[in-house]
Amino acid sequence: MTRTRIPRVVFLCVHNAGRSQMAAAFARRLGGTRIDVFSGGSDPAAAVNPGVVAAMAEVGINITDAEPQRWTDDIVAGADVVVTMGCGDECPVFPGVRYQDWEIADPAGLPVDEIRPIRDEIRERVAELLASLDIAI
């Protein structure tokens, strides 16, 4: 089967300052131009968690320019897959969109050494998600 367009994946959490930023960065790195990625939050923070920025830098991914943002219904409704991480009832649900809820610890307030395992779990889950979309990494 030949794909006519690239899949769109949306990563959602509350503040868009940690988990969803890491997931989006890994999806962009691993999926390249074969995937369209967006991340957002229900109540975006003022900035990405500095510990998350540092943890991602350790694996060669620079997210210093990433900015937390609010999702829009159009972005979520247009997704092929929506991955939620701790946003509960705040996350929008649209028919025809595939949803995954990832129960992953929130890195807010944690030191970098405690963020690393969260980062690594997110990378593994992103790799599995890409494989499910037939995107080789």
CORSUL-V512755 format. One record per residue. N is the residue number from 1. RES is the residue in one small letter. PSI is psi in radians with two decimals (999 if undefined). OMEGA is omega in radians with two decimals (none if undefined). NEAR is the number of other ideal C-beta (glycine too) atoms within 12 Angstrom. Layout:
BEGIN
n;res;psi;omega;near
N;RES;PSI;OMEGA;NEAR
N;RES;PSI;OMEGA;NEAR
END
This chain:
BEGIN
n;res;psi;omega;near
1;m;2.27;3.13;4
2;t;2.23;3.14;5
3;r;2.31;-3.13;12
4;t;-0.34;3.09;6
5;r;2.81;-3.13;11
6;i;2.56;3.14;20
7;p;2.58;3.09;28
8;r;2.20;3.11;28
9;v;2.34;-3.14;40
10;v;2.24;3.11;43
11;f;2.15;-3.07;47
12;l;2.44;2.96;45
13;c;-2.99;-3.07;47
14;v;-0.98;-2.99;28
15;h;-0.14;-3.13;33
16;n;0.69;-3.08;40
17;a;-0.06;-3.08;37
18;g;-1.57;-3.03;44
19;r;-0.87;-3.09;47
20;s;-0.56;3.09;48
21;q;-0.76;3.12;48
22;m;-0.77;-3.12;50
23;a;-0.78;3.13;51
24;a;-0.73;-3.14;44
25;a;-0.75;3.10;34
26;f;-0.72;3.14;40
27;a;-0.73;3.11;39
28;r;-0.75;-3.12;29
29;r;-0.84;-3.05;26
30;l;-0.58;-3.07;30
31;g;-0.35;3.12;30
32;g;-2.35;-3.11;16
33;t;0.05;-3.13;13
34;r;0.09;-3.13;22
35;i;2.52;3.07;35
36;d;2.17;-2.99;25
37;v;2.43;3.02;38
38;f;2.54;2.99;34
39;s;2.59;-3.13;46
40;g;3.01;-3.14;41
41;g;2.83;3.09;39
42;s;-0.49;3.14;27
43;d;1.32;-3.00;21
44;p;2.43;3.07;26
45;a;3.01;3.11;29
46;a;-0.48;-3.09;14
47;a;2.82;3.05;21
48;v;2.48;3.12;37
49;n;2.13;-3.12;36
50;p;-0.58;3.09;25
51;g;-0.63;3.08;29
52;v;-0.76;3.10;46
53;v;-0.79;-3.13;28
54;a;-0.75;-3.13;26
55;a;-0.68;3.12;36
56;m;-0.63;3.10;37
57;a;-0.58;3.13;22
58;e;-0.43;3.12;20
59;v;0.32;3.02;23
60;g;0.36;3.12;12
61;i;2.07;-3.11;28
62;n;1.98;3.08;19
63;i;0.45;-3.12;35
64;t;-0.47;-3.14;17
65;d;-0.02;-3.14;12
66;a;2.48;3.12;34
67;e;2.28;3.06;21
68;p;2.45;-3.14;29
69;q;2.77;3.11;28
70;r;2.48;3.05;25
71;w;2.83;3.01;34
72;t;2.70;3.12;18
73;d;-0.65;-3.13;18
74;d;-0.74;-3.14;14
75;i;-0.81;-3.11;25
76;v;-0.77;-3.12;35
77;a;-0.47;-3.13;19
78;g;0.05;-3.10;22
79;a;2.65;2.97;36
80;d;-0.67;3.12;30
81;v;2.33;3.02;36
82;v;2.17;3.10;38
83;v;2.10;3.12;44
84;t;2.55;-3.13;36
85;m;1.50;3.03;42
86;g;0.26;-3.14;31
87;c;-0.06;3.02;35
88;g;-2.30;-3.08;16
89;d;-0.25;3.13;11
90;e;-0.46;-3.11;22
91;c;2.29;-3.14;32
92;p;2.62;3.11;26
93;v;2.21;3.13;20
94;f;2.47;3.11;21
95;p;2.53;3.08;9
96;g;-0.02;3.13;13
97;v;2.33;3.10;25
98;r;2.28;-3.12;22
99;y;2.52;2.97;25
100;q;2.36;3.05;26
101;d;2.05;3.14;22
102;w;2.01;3.07;30
103;e;1.67;-3.08;18
104;i;2.41;3.14;30
105;a;2.53;3.11;23
106;d;2.19;-3.12;28
107;p;-0.02;-3.10;39
108;a;2.23;3.07;26
109;g;0.01;-3.11;17
110;l;2.61;3.02;22
111;p;2.81;-3.07;17
112;v;-0.69;-3.10;22
113;d;-0.40;3.06;14
114;e;-0.28;3.09;21
115;i;-0.54;-3.10;35
116;r;-0.85;3.14;24
117;p;-0.57;3.09;19
118;i;-0.82;3.10;36
119;r;-0.82;-3.09;37
120;d;-0.65;3.08;22
121;e;-0.71;3.12;24
122;i;-0.74;3.12;42
123;r;-0.78;-3.14;31
124;e;-0.76;3.13;21
125;r;-0.68;3.09;30
126;v;-0.75;3.11;40
127;a;-0.73;3.10;22
128;e;-0.71;3.11;22
129;l;-0.80;3.13;34
130;l;-0.72;3.10;30
131;a;-0.68;3.14;16
132;s;-0.36;3.11;21
133;l;0.19;-3.12;29
134;d;0.62;3.06;17
135;i;1.90;3.14;27
136;a;2.49;3.11;13
137;i;999;none;22
END
